Amino acid sequence: MKNKRGVVKNFIIYKPYGVLSQFRSNDSKQQSKQFLGSLGDFPKETMAIGRLDEKSEGLLLLTTDGKLSDFINSKKIEKEYYAQLDGDITFEAISKLVTGVQIGLNGKKYKTKPCKVFKLEEVPDLPKRSKKIRDDRHGPTSWISVTLNEGKFRQVRKMTSAVGFPTLRLIRVRVGKIQLGKMEVGAVIEVPEIDV
């Protein structure tokens, strides 16, 4: 596939914890941070399709095609996350997440759109995180799956906090039809096209 600049390059990556979903920053406070470029040798015009915050991990799509990025971001593609929560989440809290909760966004209140949420019966088989998470000696934890069609800043974290179960670990496991599967942390797979 080509765009005006030549051959389009597309990548599927497992973004590690602590890496920013960008290639550079003009913010002097971020110069010591780790960026996506540390994961591989990407073409100069590569951009992330959507973002994951610094403390979140998992599936991230990259492309050199701005139109593709805009198309995927504008089509409200489903994104699924696994979230490890502080505490054993209740049915009532899950019901609130499903119907929508009030979160803060740019200094205003925002009610999240209805979404799919369910409790995972078993701890998902995921690579260990580079930074240790507190263990069950400090109280129980639970895991949920959250599937959204929107992607506000730190939305899943704000949602689980709003119902009293803060997120301890957050991993994006799916974007549309593309799954994280058994990818290793920091893995980069070049693909001919991105079909979500």
C-alpha positions in Angstrom: 0.0 0.0 0.0 1.3 3.5 -0.8 0.5 7.0 0.2 1.9 10.3 -1.2 5.2 9.7 0.6 5.7 6.2 -0.8 5.2 2.7 0.8 3.0 2.7 3.9 4.5 0.9 6.9 2.2 -0.6 9.6 3.2 -2.2 12.9 1.4 -4.0 15.8 3.3 -3.6 19.1 3.0 -4.6 22.7 3.7 -1.3 24.5 5.4 -1.9 27.8 4.6 -0.2 31.1 6.5 3.1 31.4 6.8 3.9 27.7 5.0 7.0 26.3 2.8 6.5 23.2 4.8 9.0 21.1 8.1 9.2 19.4 9.4 12.6 20.8 8.3 15.4 23.0 9.1 19.1 23.2 8.2 19.1 26.9 11.5 19.3 28.8 10.0 17.3 31.7 9.5 14.3 29.4 13.1 14.2 27.9 14.1 11.5 30.4 11.1 9.4 29.6 11.1 6.3 27.3 9.4 6.7 23.9 8.2 4.3 21.2 11.3 4.7 19.2 13.2 2.7 21.8 11.3 -0.4 20.7 12.6 -0.5 17.1 13.8 1.3 14.0 10.6 3.0 12.7 10.3 5.3 9.7 10.4 9.0 10.6 6.7 9.6 9.8 5.4 6.7 12.0 2.6 7.6 14.4 0.5 5.8 17.0 -3.1 5.1 16.2 -4.7 6.2 19.4 -2.7 6.1 22.6 -2.1 4.3 25.9 -1.0 6.3 28.9 2.5 5.8 30.3 1.3 3.4 33.0 -0.8 1.3 30.7 0.4 -1.6 28.6 -0.6 -3.7 25.6 -1.8 -3.5 22.1 -0.9 -0.4 20.1 -1.1 0.1 16.4 1.4 2.2 14.4 1.3 3.5 10.9 3.0 5.9 8.5 -0.5 6.6 6.9 -2.2 9.6 8.5 -5.5 8.9 6.7 -5.6 5.4 8.1 -4.9 6.7 11.6 -7.7 9.3 11.2 -10.1 6.6 9.8 -9.5 4.1 12.6 -9.8 6.8 15.3 -13.0 8.2 13.8 -14.8 4.9 13.4 -15.3 4.3 17.1 -13.6 0.9 16.8 -14.1 -1.4 19.9 -11.1 -1.5 22.2 -10.9 -4.2 25.0 -8.9 -3.8 28.1 -8.1 -6.1 31.0 -8.0 -4.2 34.3 -6.7 -5.5 37.6 -8.6 -3.7 40.4 -7.9 -2.9 44.0 -10.6 -5.0 45.8 -13.1 -7.7 44.8 -15.4 -5.8 42.4 -19.1 -6.2 43.1 -22.0 -6.9 40.7 -23.4 -3.5 41.5 -20.2 -1.7 40.5 -20.0 -3.6 37.2 -23.7 -2.6 36.5 -22.8 1.1 37.0 -19.8 0.7 34.7 -22.0 -0.9 32.0 -24.6 1.9 32.0 -22.1 4.8 32.3 -20.5 6.7 35.2 -19.5 10.3 35.8 -15.8 11.1 35.3 -13.8 14.3 35.2 -12.6 15.4 31.8 -10.8 18.7 31.1 -12.2 20.1 34.3 -15.8 19.2 33.5 -18.0 16.2 34.4 -18.5 13.6 31.6 -20.8 10.6 31.6 -19.3 7.6 29.9 -21.2 5.9 27.2 -22.7 2.4 27.8 -20.0 -0.3 27.4 -19.4 -4.0 28.0 -17.9 -5.1 31.3 -17.6 -8.5 33.0 -15.5 -10.0 35.7 -12.8 -12.4 34.7 -13.1 -15.7 36.6 -9.4 -16.4 36.3 -6.3 -14.2 36.4 -5.4 -13.6 32.7 -2.2 -15.2 31.4 -0.1 -12.1 30.8 3.6 -11.3 31.0 4.7 -9.9 34.4 4.9 -6.1 34.5 8.3 -4.5 34.8 7.2 -2.6 37.9 5.9 -4.8 40.7 2.2 -4.5 41.6 1.2 -4.9 45.2 0.2 -8.4 46.1 -2.9 -9.9 47.8 -1.3 -9.5 51.3 -2.5 -5.9 51.0 -6.1 -7.0 50.3 -7.9 -8.8 47.4 -7.7 -7.8 43.8 -10.0 -8.7 40.9 -9.8 -8.6 37.1 -12.4 -7.3 34.7 -12.7 -7.0 30.9 -13.9 -3.5 29.7 -14.8 -3.0 26.0 -15.3 0.6 24.9 -16.1 2.4 21.6 -14.8 5.7 23.0 -11.3 6.6 24.3 -11.2 9.5 26.6 -8.0 10.3 28.5 -7.3 7.7 31.2 -11.0 6.6 30.8 -10.9 3.1 32.2 -8.9 4.2 35.2 -11.3 7.0 35.9 -14.3 4.7 35.5 -13.1 2.0 37.9 -12.1 4.7 40.5 -15.6 6.2 40.2 -17.2 3.0 41.4 -14.7 2.5 44.2 -12.2 0.0 42.7 -9.1 1.8 41.5 -7.1 0.2 38.6 -3.8 -1.3 39.6 -2.8 -2.6 36.1 -4.3 -1.9 32.7 -3.6 -3.8 29.5 -5.3 -3.3 26.1 -5.8 -6.7 24.6 -7.8 -5.9 21.5 -8.5 -3.2 18.9 -11.3 -4.2 16.6 -10.4 -7.6 15.2 -6.7 -7.4 16.2 -5.8 -9.3 19.4 -2.7 -9.0 21.6 -2.6 -12.8 21.9 0.7 -14.2 23.1 2.8 -11.2 22.1 5.8 -10.5 24.3 6.2 -7.2 26.1 8.0 -4.8 23.7 7.4 -7.0 20.6 7.0 -5.3 17.3 5.4 -7.0 14.3 5.4 -5.3 10.9 2.2 -6.1 8.9 1.3 -5.2 5.3 -2.0 -3.7 6.4 -4.1 -2.9 9.5 -7.6 -4.3 9.2 -9.6 -3.6 12.3 
